[in-house]
Amino acid sequence: MRLANKVAIITGAASGIGRASADVFAREGARIAVADINDAGGEETVTAIRADGGEAVFVHTDVSRASEVERLVKVTKEKFGKIDIFFNNAGAFEVDMLKIMEEEVWDRVYAVDVKSIFFSVKYAVPEMRKVGGGVIINTASNSVNNPTAGMCCYISAKSAVIALTKVLAVELAPDNIRVNCVSPSLTDTGIVDGIKADSTSAEWLNEMVSRIPLGKRLIKPEEIAHAALYLASDEASMTSGINLIVDGGSGI
């Protein structure tokens, strides 16, 4: 197993990429702290992992709040004894023209997508140092390479994630802590379900999917999860500071 004896915290693990990653990591031997604001979905993820023979615990967590991330780290340490991997996957997505976007929307996206990474470093890195190192993975987005009107807040936040990943990779290297990010293109998650529900947005989505060379289809959450698995595993022992793009070739 590629993550045998590892303990992983995965945020946003109640659904989508987070749930798929929790499932994949658990099957590879990791014990999982499932973090999310969606209690029902988080418990479902835990139930599925346990049914498959894995170990998991759900911790209700709003990653935009320092106290809740601190508690997440504390509960994980109490339950499993250590922390090896922190996957900052939880994200906020908003589409709106900047001229009409409300300040609180901008602040929320940046708090969930960017500030949460600061909190994970602040509280998880001291625990990783105790075990001689660790891995931090951040979910960015390939949308940063395809600027689209109405996505200024989201794309700029995900650009910050990529830059922050690189700086942290340098800063934490002396602690043997690797920091990388994975950038999905259009992935079949709940966010996409919302796009499909609107006829205008659905037309845009179909056009974007038609431009994906590999299969002309949406990416599956499991395909992102396996990319994150590589970054979390010892196979990537000399990989740090990279942005691993999973886009079906659409960026070519």
C-alpha positions as CSV (number, residue, x, y, z in Angstrom):
1,M,0.0,0.0,0.0
2,R,1.3,3.4,-1.0
3,L,0.1,5.2,2.1
4,A,0.5,2.5,4.7
5,N,0.7,3.8,8.3
6,K,0.1,7.4,7.1
7,V,-2.5,9.8,8.6
8,A,-4.2,12.2,6.2
9,I,-6.4,15.2,6.7
10,I,-8.6,15.9,3.7
11,T,-10.8,19.0,3.6
12,G,-13.9,19.3,1.5
13,A,-14.1,15.5,1.7
14,A,-17.9,15.3,1.9
15,S,-18.2,15.1,-1.9
16,G,-16.5,15.4,-5.2
17,I,-12.7,15.4,-5.4
18,G,-12.4,15.4,-1.6
19,R,-14.5,12.3,-1.1
20,A,-12.8,10.5,-4.0
21,S,-9.4,11.3,-2.5
22,A,-10.5,10.1,0.9
23,D,-11.6,6.8,-0.6
24,V,-8.4,6.4,-2.7
25,F,-6.1,7.3,0.2
26,A,-7.9,5.0,2.6
27,R,-7.6,2.1,0.2
28,E,-3.9,2.8,0.0
29,G,-3.6,2.4,3.8
30,A,-4.0,5.9,5.2
31,R,-6.2,6.7,8.1
32,I,-8.4,9.6,7.2
33,A,-9.7,12.7,9.0
34,V,-12.6,13.8,6.8
35,A,-13.2,17.6,7.2
36,D,-16.2,19.5,5.8
37,I,-19.0,21.8,6.7
38,N,-21.4,19.3,5.2
39,D,-22.0,17.0,8.2
40,A,-24.2,14.4,6.4
41,G,-21.9,14.1,3.4
42,G,-18.9,13.9,5.7
43,E,-20.4,11.1,7.7
44,E,-21.3,9.3,4.4
45,T,-17.6,9.4,3.4
46,V,-16.6,8.0,6.7
47,T,-19.2,5.2,6.5
48,A,-18.0,4.2,3.0
49,I,-14.4,4.1,4.1
50,R,-15.2,2.0,7.1
51,A,-17.4,-0.4,5.1
52,D,-14.3,-0.9,2.9
53,G,-12.2,-1.8,5.9
54,G,-10.5,1.6,6.4
55,E,-10.2,3.9,9.3
56,A,-11.8,7.4,9.3
57,V,-13.3,10.1,11.5
58,F,-15.4,13.1,10.5
59,V,-14.6,16.5,11.9
60,H,-16.9,19.4,11.1
61,T,-14.6,22.1,9.9
62,D,-15.1,25.6,8.4
63,V,-11.6,25.9,6.9
64,S,-12.0,29.7,6.8
65,R,-11.8,29.9,10.6
66,A,-8.5,29.4,12.4
67,S,-10.1,28.0,15.5
68,E,-11.8,25.2,13.5
69,V,-8.7,24.2,11.6
70,E,-6.8,24.2,14.9
71,R,-9.5,21.9,16.3
72,L,-9.3,19.7,13.2
73,V,-5.6,19.1,13.8
74,K,-6.1,18.5,17.5
75,V,-8.8,15.9,17.0
76,T,-6.9,14.1,14.3
77,K,-3.8,13.9,16.5
78,E,-5.9,12.6,19.4
79,K,-7.6,10.0,17.2
80,F,-4.7,8.8,15.1
81,G,-1.6,10.0,17.0
82,K,0.1,12.0,14.3
83,I,-0.4,13.9,11.0
84,D,1.5,13.0,7.8
85,I,-0.6,14.5,5.0
86,F,-2.8,17.6,4.8
87,F,-4.8,17.9,1.6
88,N,-6.3,21.4,1.3
89,N,-9.0,20.5,-1.1
90,A,-12.0,22.5,0.3
91,G,-12.9,25.4,-2.0
92,A,-15.3,28.2,-2.7
93,F,-16.4,29.0,-6.3
94,E,-18.2,32.1,-7.5
95,V,-18.9,33.4,-10.9
96,D,-19.8,37.1,-11.1
97,M,-18.6,40.2,-12.9
98,L,-16.2,42.1,-10.7
99,K,-18.2,45.3,-11.1
100,I,-21.2,43.8,-9.4
101,M,-19.5,41.4,-7.0
102,E,-20.2,42.0,-3.3
103,E,-17.2,42.4,-1.0
104,E,-18.3,39.6,1.3
105,V,-18.3,37.2,-1.7
106,W,-14.8,38.1,-2.6
107,D,-13.7,37.7,1.0
108,R,-15.3,34.3,1.4
109,V,-13.7,32.9,-1.7
110,Y,-10.2,34.1,-0.6
111,A,-10.8,32.9,3.0
112,V,-11.8,29.3,1.9
113,D,-9.4,29.0,-1.1
114,V,-6.3,30.8,0.2
115,K,-6.4,31.7,3.8
116,S,-7.3,28.2,4.8
117,I,-3.8,27.0,3.5
118,F,-2.2,29.5,5.9
119,F,-4.2,27.9,8.8
120,S,-3.2,24.4,7.8
121,V,0.4,25.3,7.8
122,K,0.1,27.2,11.1
123,Y,-1.4,24.2,12.9
124,A,-0.4,21.1,11.0
125,V,3.3,21.8,10.3
126,P,4.3,21.6,14.0
127,E,2.8,18.1,14.1
128,M,4.6,17.1,10.9
129,R,7.9,18.3,12.3
130,K,7.4,15.9,15.2
131,V,7.4,12.9,12.9
132,G,10.2,14.1,10.7
133,G,8.3,15.6,7.8
134,G,5.1,15.4,5.8
135,V,3.1,16.4,2.7
136,I,0.9,19.3,2.0
137,I,-1.3,19.3,-1.1
138,N,-3.4,22.2,-2.3
139,T,-6.2,22.1,-4.9
140,A,-5.7,24.9,-7.4
141,S,-7.4,25.1,-10.8
142,N,-6.4,25.0,-14.4
143,S,-8.7,27.9,-15.0
144,V,-5.8,30.1,-14.2
145,N,-4.5,29.2,-17.7
146,N,-7.9,30.0,-19.3
147,P,-9.0,33.4,-18.0
148,T,-12.8,33.8,-18.4
149,A,-14.9,36.9,-17.8
150,G,-16.9,36.7,-14.6
151,M,-14.3,34.5,-12.8
152,C,-11.9,37.2,-11.6
153,C,-12.3,36.4,-7.9
154,Y,-12.0,32.6,-8.3
155,I,-9.1,32.6,-10.8
156,S,-7.1,35.1,-8.9
157,A,-7.6,33.1,-5.7
158,K,-6.4,29.9,-7.4
159,S,-3.4,31.8,-8.8
160,A,-2.6,32.7,-5.3
161,V,-2.8,29.1,-4.3
162,I,-0.2,28.1,-6.9
163,A,2.2,30.9,-5.9
164,L,1.7,30.1,-2.2
165,T,2.5,26.5,-2.9
166,K,5.8,27.4,-4.4
167,V,6.8,29.7,-1.6
168,L,5.9,27.1,1.1
169,A,7.8,24.4,-0.8
170,V,11.0,26.4,-0.3
171,E,10.2,27.5,3.2
172,L,9.3,24.1,4.5
173,A,11.9,22.1,2.7
174,P,14.3,22.2,5.7
175,D,11.6,20.4,7.7
176,N,11.3,17.6,5.1
177,I,7.8,18.8,4.3
178,R,6.9,18.7,0.6
179,V,4.3,21.1,-0.8
180,N,2.6,20.7,-4.1
181,C,-0.7,21.5,-5.8
182,V,-3.0,19.8,-8.2
183,S,-4.9,21.8,-10.8
184,P,-8.0,20.1,-12.2
185,S,-9.7,21.2,-15.3
186,L,-13.5,20.7,-15.6
187,T,-14.3,17.9,-13.2
188,D,-17.7,16.2,-12.7
189,T,-18.6,17.5,-9.2
190,G,-21.5,19.3,-7.6
191,I,-20.2,22.6,-9.0
192,V,-20.6,21.3,-12.5
193,D,-24.1,20.1,-11.6
194,G,-25.0,23.7,-10.8
195,I,-23.7,24.8,-14.2
196,K,-25.6,22.1,-16.0
197,A,-28.9,23.4,-14.4
198,D,-28.6,26.7,-16.2
199,S,-29.2,26.6,-19.9
200,T,-26.7,29.4,-20.8
201,S,-24.0,28.0,-18.5
202,A,-24.7,24.5,-19.8
203,E,-24.0,25.7,-23.3
204,W,-20.7,27.2,-22.2
205,L,-19.9,23.9,-20.4
206,N,-20.6,21.8,-23.5
207,E,-18.3,24.1,-25.6
208,M,-15.5,23.8,-23.0
209,V,-15.8,20.0,-22.8
210,S,-15.7,19.7,-26.6
211,R,-12.2,21.3,-26.4
212,I,-10.8,18.5,-24.2
213,P,-8.7,16.3,-26.5
214,L,-8.8,13.2,-24.2
215,G,-12.3,11.7,-24.6
216,K,-14.2,15.0,-25.0
217,R,-15.6,14.5,-21.5
218,L,-15.4,15.8,-18.0
219,I,-12.7,14.6,-15.7
220,K,-13.7,12.2,-13.0
221,P,-13.0,13.0,-9.3
222,E,-11.1,9.7,-9.0
223,E,-8.7,10.9,-11.7
224,I,-7.8,13.9,-9.6
225,A,-7.6,11.8,-6.5
226,H,-5.0,9.5,-8.1
227,A,-2.9,12.5,-9.1
228,A,-3.1,13.7,-5.4
229,L,-2.2,10.1,-4.3
230,Y,1.1,10.3,-6.3
231,L,2.0,13.6,-4.6
232,A,1.1,12.2,-1.2
233,S,3.2,9.0,-1.7
234,D,6.9,8.3,-1.2
235,E,7.1,7.9,-4.9
236,A,7.1,11.7,-5.1
237,S,9.8,12.0,-2.4
238,M,11.8,14.5,-4.5
239,T,8.7,16.4,-5.9
240,S,7.9,19.7,-4.3
241,G,6.7,23.1,-5.5
242,I,5.0,21.7,-8.6
243,N,1.6,22.4,-10.0
244,L,0.3,19.1,-11.4
245,I,-2.2,19.9,-14.1
246,V,-4.9,17.3,-14.8
247,D,-6.8,18.7,-17.8
248,G,-7.3,16.0,-20.4
249,G,-4.8,17.8,-22.7
250,S,-7.0,20.9,-22.9
251,G,-4.0,23.2,-22.2
252,I,-2.0,22.0,-25.1
